[in-house]
Every structure is written in structure tokens, then in C-alpha cells.
Amino acid sequence: MIALQNRLTRYSPLNDASWAVMENLNRQETTFQAREDIIREGDTADRLFIVKRGWALRYRMLEDGRRQIVNFMLPGDIFDLQALSDLKADHTVSAVTTCDVQIVDQGAFLQTLSSSATLAGAFWWAAVQEESILREQIVRVGRLSAKERIGHLLLELRNRLSAALGREQDTVALPLTRADIADALGLTSVHVSRTMSDMRRSGLIEEDNESVRILDKSRLAQICHFDEDYLHIRRPSSPLLDHQNSRANMPR
């Protein structure tokens, strides 16, 4: 659970005691093969999933077979928090690569959060980040050009992977097919290939097997209107849901 710990400590200063609560959480580890469904649309959402290793994607499939990828799950990501409301899954999550996933019972997760306000605050911040990513996806698909969409997605994945690994990444492991990128960005596979070729010729990126190296982050960010603040990676000034600090700051 190192990736999850790296990610959560970006949001809240988790001490050893707080993390020990999470380590003691009863969870089942399962390996899903590439393109195997982890969650299917219509399944009862009564469990949460933590990505330990590998990539997954969340999508909706239309009746005519067209697919819209909503977002990508990376190491350290937790889904589906809608399990806390006993809803049915309204989407499918499928493994992109071989994916080690830890499955957590809804009740056990809620009990863990109730025992640590600091941990609850960190997960709340992670939920805020996911909501922000979904908002940015709407803007990305609705208003950006093909080059801007692809560049924006690459920078987002680069920043999220850096948070999970605990160190800055210029090279992004990218086990996605052109069809995956196309279905995430409202493009065709051919358009994605042509645009990425143009980005290579422009000196913005390099590709090597299943990885992309971003050569000029500042220039690419300017081109695609990327502002990392929406990812909420920087730690807030005080721990979220810190009841002790909240009481101390209340007017008397």
C-alpha cells in the first residue's frame, strides 16, 4: 500500500499511528488480468477497491458499442466511494494491465475512518481530487483541441504518477492503446496517432515502447492550458477534519 500512503500523505500528515489503522484494515488482494473487468455496470456497490499495482480504466458503454472512458485509475487510487451509499455501479472498471487490487468491505472501511479523523480527512481530500479530475475531463473533451487534450491528459497522468511514486516523473509509463486514449478524449485512434506524431516532431514528447517522456513541461502546459492546482496535490495548511485544531480556532 506504499502508493496509497504516498498519495494520502500529500493531503494529510499521516503519522505512524494513523497509518497503522489503515494497515490493520481487513482486505482481500486479487489480481486481475489485462482487460478483465473489476467492476461491471449494475453490480452492487458494496466494496471498495485500492489499486496496489497496475492501471485500470472507468468507462460507460453505449448500446451501439461506443465507449466513453471517464478516467484512469493508477497505483494508490481507491474506488468506488459510491459503495458507501449502497448504490449499484453505474459504470464498468476494467484492468488496463495486470492489476493487483485490494478489496475492502464497506463496513470495515467506514469503521476505519471513524477511528481516525486524520485518515478520514486524507480520504476526503482524495475524493475532492477525483471530483476535480472529472470536472477537468468535461472541460478537456468539451473545449480543447486534439493536441491540447492529449497534452493535458499526459501532464495529468504524469503528476498523478509522481504523487503515487513519491518522486517527480518526466517519463510517463503509458500502457494505453491509441483506442484507449481516443475513447477518453472523444477522438479517433487515427487522430490520436497523427496528433502524437506531430507532438514528437514539435519536440514536446518522446515515445519509447509503453512510455512517453515529456520534454518541455512548461511549454506543453502553456499550450494545453494545464494548471496542476485542480489536482489538489499540495498539502493543506492544517490536517483536514482535525477536530482538535477546529475547536481551538472556534470563536469563544
C-alpha positions as CSV (number, residue, x, y, z in Angstrom):
1,M,0.0,0.0,0.0
2,I,3.0,2.3,-0.5
3,A,1.4,4.1,-3.4
4,L,-1.7,4.8,-1.4
5,Q,0.3,6.0,1.5
6,N,2.4,8.3,-0.7
7,R,-0.7,9.7,-2.2
8,L,-2.6,10.3,1.1
9,T,0.3,11.9,2.8
10,R,0.2,14.6,0.1
11,Y,-3.2,15.6,1.6
12,S,-2.7,15.0,5.3
13,P,0.3,14.4,7.6
14,L,-0.4,10.8,8.5
15,N,1.6,9.7,11.5
16,D,2.6,6.0,12.2
17,A,-0.5,5.5,14.4
18,S,-2.9,6.8,11.8
19,W,-1.4,4.6,9.1
20,A,-1.3,1.6,11.4
21,V,-5.1,1.8,11.5
22,M,-5.2,1.5,7.7
23,E,-2.6,-1.3,7.6
24,N,-4.8,-3.3,10.0
25,L,-7.8,-3.0,7.7
26,N,-9.0,-6.4,6.6
27,R,-8.7,-6.6,2.9
28,Q,-8.6,-9.2,0.2
29,E,-6.0,-9.0,-2.6
30,T,-6.9,-10.1,-6.1
31,T,-5.1,-10.0,-9.4
32,F,-7.0,-9.0,-12.5
33,Q,-5.6,-9.7,-15.9
34,A,-5.4,-7.0,-18.6
35,R,-8.8,-6.1,-20.0
36,E,-10.6,-8.1,-17.3
37,D,-13.5,-6.3,-15.6
38,I,-13.0,-5.4,-11.9
39,I,-16.5,-3.8,-11.6
40,R,-19.4,-4.3,-14.0
41,E,-22.1,-1.8,-14.5
42,G,-25.1,-2.9,-12.5
43,D,-23.1,-4.7,-9.8
44,T,-24.0,-4.0,-6.2
45,A,-21.5,-1.4,-5.0
46,D,-20.8,-2.8,-1.5
47,R,-17.0,-2.9,-1.7
48,L,-14.1,-0.5,-2.2
49,F,-11.0,-1.2,-4.3
50,I,-7.5,0.0,-3.8
51,V,-5.1,-0.2,-6.8
52,K,-1.8,-1.7,-5.5
53,R,-0.1,-2.2,-8.8
54,G,-1.1,-1.6,-12.4
55,W,-3.6,0.6,-14.3
56,A,-7.4,0.4,-14.7
57,L,-9.9,2.5,-16.5
58,R,-13.5,3.5,-15.8
59,Y,-15.9,3.7,-18.7
60,R,-19.5,3.7,-19.9
61,M,-20.6,1.6,-22.9
62,L,-23.4,2.7,-25.1
63,E,-25.9,0.2,-26.6
64,D,-24.3,0.5,-30.0
65,G,-20.8,-0.4,-28.7
66,R,-19.3,3.1,-28.4
67,R,-17.2,3.5,-25.3
68,Q,-16.5,6.6,-23.2
69,I,-13.6,6.3,-20.8
70,V,-14.3,8.6,-17.9
71,N,-10.9,8.4,-16.1
72,F,-7.9,6.2,-15.3
73,M,-7.1,4.5,-12.0
74,L,-3.4,4.4,-11.1
75,P,-1.5,2.8,-8.2
76,G,-2.7,4.3,-4.9
77,D,-6.2,5.2,-6.2
78,I,-9.2,4.0,-4.4
79,F,-12.6,3.3,-6.0
80,D,-15.6,3.2,-5.8
81,L,-16.6,5.5,-2.9
82,Q,-20.2,5.3,-4.0
83,A,-20.1,1.9,-2.2
84,L,-20.5,3.9,0.9
85,S,-24.1,4.7,-0.2
86,D,-25.2,1.1,-1.2
87,L,-25.8,2.1,-4.8
88,K,-25.4,0.0,-7.9
89,A,-22.4,0.6,-10.1
90,D,-23.3,3.0,-12.9
91,H,-20.1,2.2,-14.9
92,T,-17.5,-0.5,-15.5
93,V,-13.9,-0.6,-14.3
94,S,-11.6,-2.7,-16.4
95,A,-7.9,-3.5,-15.9
96,V,-5.6,-2.0,-18.5
97,T,-2.6,-4.0,-17.3
98,T,-2.2,-6.9,-14.9
99,C,-3.6,-5.2,-11.9
100,D,-3.2,-6.1,-8.2
101,V,-6.2,-4.8,-6.3
102,Q,-7.1,-4.8,-2.6
103,I,-10.8,-5.3,-2.0
104,V,-12.2,-3.7,1.2
105,D,-15.6,-4.3,2.7
106,Q,-17.8,-1.2,3.1
107,G,-18.4,-1.6,6.8
108,A,-14.8,-2.2,7.6
109,F,-13.7,0.9,5.7
110,L,-16.2,3.1,7.4
111,Q,-15.2,1.8,10.8
112,T,-11.5,2.5,10.0
113,L,-12.4,6.1,9.0
114,S,-14.4,6.6,12.2
115,S,-11.4,5.7,14.3
116,S,-9.1,8.3,12.7
117,A,-10.1,11.9,11.8
118,T,-6.8,12.5,10.1
119,L,-7.2,9.4,7.9
120,A,-10.8,10.4,7.1
121,G,-9.6,13.8,6.1
122,A,-7.0,12.3,3.7
123,F,-9.6,10.1,2.0
124,W,-12.0,13.1,1.8
125,W,-9.3,15.1,0.1
126,A,-8.7,12.2,-2.3
127,A,-12.4,12.3,-3.2
128,V,-12.2,16.0,-3.8
129,Q,-9.3,15.3,-6.2
130,E,-11.3,12.7,-8.1
131,E,-14.2,15.1,-8.5
132,S,-11.9,17.8,-9.7
133,I,-10.4,15.4,-12.3
134,L,-13.9,14.6,-13.6
135,R,-14.7,18.3,-13.9
136,E,-11.4,18.9,-15.8
137,Q,-12.3,15.9,-18.1
138,I,-15.5,17.7,-19.1
139,V,-13.6,20.8,-20.0
140,R,-10.8,18.8,-21.7
141,V,-13.2,17.0,-24.0
142,G,-15.7,19.8,-24.5
143,R,-13.4,22.7,-25.3
144,L,-9.7,21.7,-26.0
145,S,-8.2,20.8,-29.4
146,A,-6.8,17.4,-30.1
147,K,-3.3,18.4,-29.2
148,E,-4.4,20.2,-26.1
149,R,-6.5,17.2,-24.9
150,I,-3.6,14.8,-25.3
151,G,-1.0,17.1,-23.8
152,H,-3.4,17.9,-20.9
153,L,-4.0,14.2,-20.2
154,L,-0.3,13.4,-20.3
155,L,0.5,16.1,-17.8
156,E,-2.3,14.9,-15.5
157,L,-1.1,11.3,-15.6
158,R,2.5,12.5,-15.0
159,N,1.5,14.5,-11.9
160,R,-0.7,11.7,-10.5
161,L,2.0,9.1,-11.0
162,S,4.6,11.4,-9.3
163,A,2.3,11.6,-6.3
164,A,1.8,7.8,-6.2
165,L,5.6,7.1,-6.5
166,G,6.7,9.8,-4.2
167,R,9.1,11.4,-6.7
168,E,8.8,13.6,-9.8
169,Q,8.4,11.8,-13.1
170,D,9.3,13.2,-16.5
171,T,8.7,9.9,-18.2
172,V,5.2,8.6,-18.0
173,A,4.6,4.8,-18.2
174,L,1.7,4.7,-20.7
175,P,0.3,1.2,-21.2
176,L,-2.7,2.7,-23.1
177,T,-3.6,1.8,-26.6
178,R,-4.4,4.6,-29.1
179,A,-8.0,3.4,-28.8
180,D,-8.0,3.9,-25.0
181,I,-6.7,7.5,-25.5
182,A,-9.2,8.1,-28.2
183,D,-12.1,6.9,-26.1
184,A,-11.0,9.0,-23.2
185,L,-10.7,12.2,-25.3
186,G,-13.5,12.0,-27.8
187,L,-11.2,11.4,-30.7
188,T,-10.5,8.6,-33.2
189,S,-7.4,6.4,-32.9
190,V,-6.1,7.7,-36.2
191,H,-6.4,11.3,-35.0
192,V,-4.6,10.4,-31.8
193,S,-1.7,8.8,-33.7
194,R,-1.4,11.8,-36.1
195,T,-1.5,14.3,-33.2
196,M,1.1,12.5,-31.2
197,S,3.3,12.2,-34.2
198,D,3.0,16.0,-34.6
199,M,3.9,16.4,-30.9
200,R,7.0,14.3,-31.4
201,R,8.1,16.4,-34.4
202,S,7.4,19.6,-32.4
203,G,9.8,18.4,-29.6
204,L,7.1,18.2,-27.0
205,I,7.3,14.4,-26.3
206,E,9.3,11.3,-27.0
207,E,7.8,7.8,-27.2
208,D,9.5,4.6,-26.3
209,N,7.6,1.3,-26.2
210,E,4.9,1.9,-23.5
211,S,6.2,5.2,-22.1
212,V,6.1,8.9,-23.0
213,R,8.8,11.4,-22.0
214,I,7.6,15.0,-21.7
215,L,10.5,17.1,-23.0
216,D,9.3,20.5,-22.0
217,K,6.6,20.5,-19.3
218,S,6.3,24.3,-19.1
219,R,5.8,24.7,-22.8
220,L,3.3,21.8,-23.0
221,A,1.4,23.2,-20.0
222,Q,1.1,26.5,-21.7
223,I,-0.1,25.0,-25.0
224,C,-2.8,22.9,-23.4
225,H,-3.9,25.3,-20.6
226,F,-2.8,22.9,-17.9
227,D,-2.8,24.2,-14.3
228,E,-1.9,21.4,-11.8
229,D,-3.8,23.2,-9.0
230,Y,-7.0,21.2,-9.9
231,L,-5.3,18.0,-8.8
232,H,-5.0,19.3,-5.2
233,I,-1.7,17.7,-4.7
234,R,-0.3,20.3,-2.4
235,R,-0.9,19.6,1.3
236,P,-3.4,21.9,3.0
237,S,-2.0,24.1,5.8
238,S,-3.6,22.0,8.5
239,P,-4.9,18.4,8.6
240,L,-8.4,18.1,7.3
241,L,-11.1,17.0,9.8
242,D,-8.6,17.8,12.6
243,H,-11.2,18.2,15.4
244,Q,-8.7,19.5,17.9
245,N,-7.5,22.3,15.7
246,S,-11.0,23.1,14.7
247,R,-12.1,23.5,18.3
248,A,-9.1,25.7,19.0
249,N,-9.9,28.0,16.2
250,M,-13.6,28.4,17.0
251,P,-14.7,31.8,18.4
252,R,-15.4,31.9,22.1
